[in-house]
Amino acid sequence: MDSTTRSAVLRGPIRLESGASLPSVTVAYETYGALNPARDNAVLVCHALTGSAHAWGPPSDPGWWDGLIGAGKALDPGRHFVVCSNFLGGCYGTTGPTSIDPLTGKRYGPEFPQMSVRDMVMVQALLMDHLGIRRLACVIGGSLGGMQALEWAAGLPERVDSVIPIGCGLRHSAWAIGLNEVARQAILLDPAWQGGMYDLQPSRGLGLARMVAMLSYRSPRSFETKFSRAVRPGTDPALFEVESYLRYQGGKLVQRFDANTYLRITRAMDGHDLARGREDLRASLTKCPVRCLAVGIDSDLLYPTYEQREVAHAFGRGEYAEIVSPHGHDAFLIEYDQLNPLVAQFLNV
């Protein structure tokens, strides 16, 4: 198993959609397995909002998608060369708000230029060039990872055979944008925020943003089954278990994430619209040679299944599959008994 995080330095200037440019970009990435002689077995795994390049690892250091990657699983390093990178603007080794600006010698912080999902994909394509991969067998990801997969198909169809977007749509909905805005305001209204210069210490605002997000990642049935009206023992006044859980999740993110990064990434998600700047997207996707498996989750409140059905119908070679789960949007990180056969069957066609 090779799960060591590496870094690739991409020399610039690297121009972003906004018109801003970066003098260079460092990309953190991990690879599992090996490229075959034909160099046609590479699969790119794209992570969601707070993820990292560490998608798979040993029991002592598990990755965020261990349930889908490994021997005998859908993404088997014995057959596939699996690549996962921390996307542009992240805070786990890839250039983003926590990085040092080589022009000033100081942290970018709130001055880091706003990036887009397309910018993330552009940097991923440069990383593939660095690795000697001209064409990917598949790009797969859930949530924001799925948005990246869709951008690969729409923007770089000559470089990918298939995509598997899970729990996302062709565009970010008003509902999802609204939830992100509430989370951003929680950060921006935190008293610790001083003129946008947000330090990396624990913050009530970032913790509250995570609590809001956690509610959208699950479903009422999931919370009712897990917590009901149970009260945490020994608390006075009584603290409901669901309150304790949300506070814990908020505090945990504060210890590992950055507020400026959260602001930039959620803005990038809100800007996701596959049709933006593309004339007659429907016609181009109908003719697109890329195979697409759009996976929905029946209890997803954040990205309802009609959005994934729309994705599948938009592609000339599109298919739809559905995960049945009480766990809401997060089911793509939980329901591996359903996800593994769906992905394996699609890849093996």
C-alpha positions in Angstrom: 0.0 0.0 0.0 1.3 3.4 -1.0 -0.6 6.1 0.8 2.2 8.7 1.4 1.1 12.2 0.6 3.4 13.8 -2.0 3.6 17.3 -3.4 3.9 18.5 -6.9 4.9 22.1 -7.7 3.2 23.5 -10.8 5.0 26.4 -12.1 3.0 29.4 -13.2 1.7 31.9 -13.6 -1.5 29.9 -13.3 -4.5 32.0 -14.4 -7.9 31.5 -12.7 -11.3 32.1 -14.0 -11.6 35.3 -12.1 -8.6 36.8 -14.0 -6.3 36.5 -11.0 -3.2 34.5 -11.3 -1.0 32.5 -8.9 2.8 32.5 -9.4 2.8 28.7 -8.8 0.6 26.0 -7.2 1.7 23.2 -4.9 -0.6 20.2 -5.1 -0.8 17.6 -2.3 -1.7 14.2 -3.7 -1.7 10.4 -3.0 -1.6 7.5 -5.4 -2.5 3.8 -4.9 -1.6 1.1 -7.3 0.4 1.5 -10.5 -0.1 2.7 -14.0 -0.4 -0.2 -16.4 1.8 -0.3 -19.6 -1.0 1.2 -21.6 -1.4 4.0 -19.0 -5.2 3.7 -19.3 -6.1 2.5 -15.8 -6.0 5.8 -13.9 -8.9 6.8 -11.7 -9.2 10.3 -10.2 -11.0 10.5 -6.8 -12.3 14.0 -6.0 -13.0 14.9 -2.4 -15.8 17.0 -0.9 -15.7 20.3 1.1 -13.5 19.5 4.1 -11.7 16.4 2.7 -8.0 15.8 1.8 -5.8 13.8 -0.5 -5.8 10.9 2.0 -8.6 8.8 0.6 -7.2 5.4 1.6 -4.8 4.2 4.3 -3.9 1.5 6.8 -6.1 0.8 9.8 -3.8 3.0 11.9 -4.4 5.9 9.5 -7.6 5.3 7.6 -8.6 7.5 4.6 -11.9 9.2 4.1 -13.0 6.7 1.3 -11.5 3.4 2.6 -14.9 1.7 2.1 -14.6 2.1 -1.7 -10.8 1.7 -2.2 -8.8 -1.4 -1.6 -8.4 -5.0 -2.6 -11.6 -6.5 -3.8 -13.4 -3.2 -3.7 -14.7 -1.1 -6.6 -11.5 0.9 -6.8 -8.9 -1.8 -6.5 -5.2 -0.7 -6.5 -4.4 -4.1 -7.9 -6.3 -3.1 -11.1 -6.5 0.7 -11.0 -4.0 3.5 -10.5 -6.0 5.6 -8.0 -5.1 9.3 -7.6 -6.6 11.7 -5.1 -5.4 15.3 -4.7 -6.3 18.1 -2.3 -8.0 20.6 -4.6 -6.9 24.2 -5.3 -7.8 26.4 -2.3 -7.7 23.6 0.2 -5.8 23.6 3.4 -4.3 20.1 3.4 -1.1 20.7 1.4 -2.4 22.4 -1.8 -2.0 26.1 -2.3 -4.9 28.0 -0.6 -5.6 30.7 2.0 -3.3 29.0 4.6 -0.3 28.9 2.1 2.5 31.4 2.0 2.3 33.9 -0.9 5.8 33.8 -2.5 5.4 37.4 -3.6 4.9 38.7 0.0 6.3 36.0 2.2 3.1 36.1 4.2 0.1 33.9 4.5 -2.5 34.5 1.7 -5.4 34.5 4.3 -8.4 36.4 3.0 -6.4 37.8 0.1 -6.3 34.4 -1.6 -8.2 34.8 -4.9 -11.6 33.3 -5.3 -11.2 30.0 -7.2 -13.9 28.0 -9.0 -14.7 24.3 -9.4 -13.3 24.8 -13.0 -10.1 26.1 -11.5 -9.8 23.1 -9.3 -10.2 20.8 -12.4 -7.7 22.8 -14.3 -5.1 22.3 -11.6 -6.0 18.6 -11.4 -5.4 18.3 -15.2 -2.0 19.9 -14.7 -1.3 17.4 -12.0 -2.2 14.6 -14.4 0.3 16.0 -16.9 2.9 16.0 -14.2 2.1 12.3 -13.5 2.2 11.4 -17.2 -1.5 10.7 -17.4 -3.1 11.9 -20.6 -6.4 10.2 -20.2 -8.4 9.0 -17.1 -10.5 5.9 -17.1 -12.8 7.6 -14.6 -13.3 10.6 -12.4 -15.4 9.9 -9.3 -16.5 12.0 -6.3 -19.4 12.9 -4.0 -20.9 16.3 -3.4 -18.3 18.9 -4.4 -16.2 15.9 -5.6 -19.1 15.1 -8.0 -19.1 18.7 -9.3 -15.5 18.3 -10.2 -16.3 15.1 -12.0 -19.0 16.8 -14.1 -16.6 19.6 -15.0 -14.1 17.1 -16.3 -16.7 15.7 -18.6 -18.0 19.0 -19.8 -14.6 20.8 -20.0 -12.1 18.1 -20.8 -14.1 15.2 -22.5 -11.0 14.2 -24.5 -9.2 13.4 -21.3 -11.7 11.1 -19.5 -13.6 8.0 -20.4 -16.2 8.1 -17.7 -17.4 10.1 -14.7 -19.4 9.1 -11.5 -20.8 12.2 -9.8 -22.6 11.3 -6.6 -25.0 13.5 -4.7 -24.7 16.7 -6.8 -26.4 18.5 -9.7 -25.7 20.3 -12.9 -25.8 23.5 -10.9 -25.8 24.6 -7.2 -29.4 25.2 -6.2 -30.8 28.2 -4.3 -31.4 25.9 -1.4 -27.8 24.8 -1.2 -26.5 28.4 -1.7 -28.7 29.6 1.1 -27.4 27.0 3.5 -23.8 27.9 2.6 -24.6 31.6 3.1 -25.9 30.9 6.7 -22.6 29.0 7.4 -20.5 31.9 6.0 -22.4 34.5 8.1 -21.7 32.4 11.2 -18.0 32.8 10.4 -18.1 36.5 9.4 -20.1 37.5 12.4 -17.8 35.8 14.9 -16.3 38.4 17.3 -12.9 36.8 16.6 -13.1 37.9 13.0 -11.0 41.1 12.8 -11.3 42.8 9.4 -11.2 39.4 7.6 -7.8 38.5 9.2 -9.1 35.2 10.6 -6.4 33.3 12.6 -6.2 29.5 12.7 -7.3 29.2 16.4 -10.6 27.6 17.4 -13.5 29.7 16.5 -17.2 29.7 17.4 -18.1 30.9 13.9 -16.4 28.0 12.1 -17.8 25.5 14.6 -21.3 26.9 14.1 -20.9 26.7 10.3 -20.1 23.1 10.7 -23.1 22.5 12.8 -25.4 23.9 10.2 -23.7 21.8 7.5 -24.0 18.6 9.6 -27.8 19.1 9.7 -28.0 19.3 5.9 -25.7 16.2 5.5 -28.1 13.9 7.3 -31.9 13.4 7.4 -34.6 13.7 10.0 -35.0 9.9 10.1 -31.2 9.5 10.6 -31.2 11.9 13.6 -34.3 10.5 15.1 -32.9 7.0 14.9 -29.6 8.0 16.3 -30.6 10.5 19.0 -34.4 10.7 19.4 -34.9 12.9 22.6 -32.1 11.3 24.6 -30.4 13.5 27.1 -26.7 13.3 27.9 -26.2 11.9 31.4 -24.9 14.2 34.1 -25.8 17.4 32.3 -27.6 20.2 34.1 -29.4 21.9 32.5 -30.2 18.9 30.4 -28.2 18.6 27.2 -29.9 16.6 24.4 -27.6 14.1 22.7 -28.2 15.7 19.4 -26.9 19.1 20.8 -23.8 17.4 22.2 -23.2 15.7 18.8 -23.4 18.9 16.8 -21.2 20.8 19.3 -18.6 18.0 19.1 -18.6 18.0 15.3 -18.2 21.8 15.2 -15.3 21.7 17.6 -13.6 18.9 15.8 -13.7 20.8 12.5 -12.2 23.9 14.2 -9.2 21.8 15.2 -8.4 20.7 11.6 -9.7 23.3 9.2 -9.4 27.0 8.3 -12.1 29.6 8.1 -10.8 31.5 5.1 -10.6 28.2 3.3 -14.2 27.4 4.2 -15.4 30.7 2.9 -13.6 30.3 -0.5 -14.7 26.7 -1.0 -18.3 27.3 -0.3 -18.3 30.3 -2.7 -16.7 28.0 -5.3 -19.5 25.5 -4.8 -22.2 28.2 -5.1 -20.6 29.2 -8.4 -21.0 25.6 -9.8 -23.1 25.8 -13.0 -22.1 23.5 -15.8 -24.0 25.7 -18.3 -22.2 28.9 -17.3 -20.4 30.3 -20.3 -21.1 27.2 -22.4 -23.5 27.6 -25.3 -26.1 24.9 -25.6 -24.8 22.7 -22.8 -27.6 20.1 -23.4 -26.6 19.6 -27.0 -22.9 19.2 -26.2 -23.6 16.7 -23.3 -25.9 14.7 -25.6 -23.0 14.3 -28.0 -20.4 14.0 -25.3 -18.5 10.6 -25.6 -18.0 10.4 -21.8 -20.0 7.8 -20.0 -21.8 9.1 -16.9 -23.2 7.3 -13.9 -25.1 9.8 -11.8 -25.8 8.4 -8.3 -28.6 9.8 -6.1 -29.5 9.2 -2.5 -33.1 8.8 -1.7 -33.0 10.7 1.6 -30.6 13.5 0.4 -32.0 16.9 1.6 -29.1 18.9 0.2 -29.1 17.5 -3.3 -32.4 15.7 -4.0 -32.5 12.8 -6.4 -34.2 14.8 -9.2 -30.9 16.7 -9.6 -29.0 13.5 -10.3 -31.7 12.2 -12.6 -31.3 15.5 -14.5 -27.6 14.8 -14.8 -28.1 11.3 -16.2 -30.7 12.6 -18.7 -28.4 15.4 -19.9 -25.7 13.0 -21.0 -26.0 11.1 -24.2 -24.3 8.2 -22.4 -25.8 8.8 -19.0 -27.2 6.3 -16.4 -28.9 6.8 -13.1 -28.5 4.7 -9.9 -29.9 5.3 -6.5 -28.7 4.5 -2.9 -31.5 3.8 -0.5 -30.4 5.0 3.0 -31.8 6.8 6.0 -28.5 8.7 6.3 -29.1 11.6 3.9 -26.3 13.2 1.8 -23.6 11.5 3.9 -24.7 8.1 2.6 -22.0 8.2 0.0 -19.5 7.9 2.9 -21.5 5.2 4.6 -23.4 2.8 2.3 -20.5 0.9 0.8 -22.5 -2.3 0.4 -24.6 -0.5 -2.2 -22.0 1.9 -3.7 -19.3 -0.7 -4.4 -21.3 -2.9 -6.7 -22.7 0.1 -8.5 -19.3 1.6 -9.2 -17.7 -1.8 -10.0 -20.3 -2.8 -12.5 -20.1 0.6 -14.2 -16.4 0.5 -14.5 -16.4 -3.1 -15.8 -18.8 -2.4 -18.7 
